């Protein structure tokens, strides 16, 4: 699992480096970019993802305590938070289209869409993985002493949240 | 070792710290011009938020030092690179 997590972090690091190099060569475009974005959508999505990380940490804590029912409830809340994130992202995409912001608007928005869509895909895949963990929890495949699969899924989900911790200020605040 | 109740309390406190730091960053985005000092503060916030997630939510505080160290390095290096880029672009643009 850690090899996958490091590979994913490396992939995002390459995106960040490309973004920063592009910023050095196009400072005006990148300074103006964040002002045209819907900051509220970015803030709400950050709060949703951080809350989802709290939910999945509670799920792992419940399983470590041997409480399968509580674990399942927290996992389903995590999936719900993932769905809310995706819903807000889709709404934000529509908001951007209404403001004539597309992937071709300028280099800042091209990278904004590449980064945003890549992260969106990770949230969607992560949500499916959490749903899989929830199914295994429901089927009693995890126990207090044996729940490595659940912990792996939780680590992957936290990684998705960690990456967003960088993406949010990079795209919406600093540009 | 923490007991279950202490663990839940720590998770809740970390979550609240993370929400507070996010709202602080969003205040910069909404109401202030991004100066070098603000950029530095935003980058420090990234590292602080990451450390909360890594140590408390992921539970890596007592994990293998190599695993924890690599993740920590990532969330120190990337904010440093972001901060350096912001300073550099401000410097060349006066």
Interface residues (C-beta under 8 A of the other chain):
Chain A: X2 X6 X9 X13 X16 X17 X20 X23 X24 X27 X30 X31 X34 X39 X42 X43 X46 X47 X50 X51 X53 X54 X56 X57 X58 X60 X61 X64 X65 X154 X155 X158 X161 X162 X165 X166 X168 X169 X170 X172 X173 X174 X175
Chain B: X4 X7 X8 X11 X12 X14 X15 X18 X19 X22 X23 X25 X26 X28 X29 X30 X34 X39 X42 X43 X45 X46 X49 X50 X53 X54 X56 X57 X58 X59 X67 X70 X71 X74 X75 X78 X79 X81 X82 X85 X86 X88 X89 X92 X93
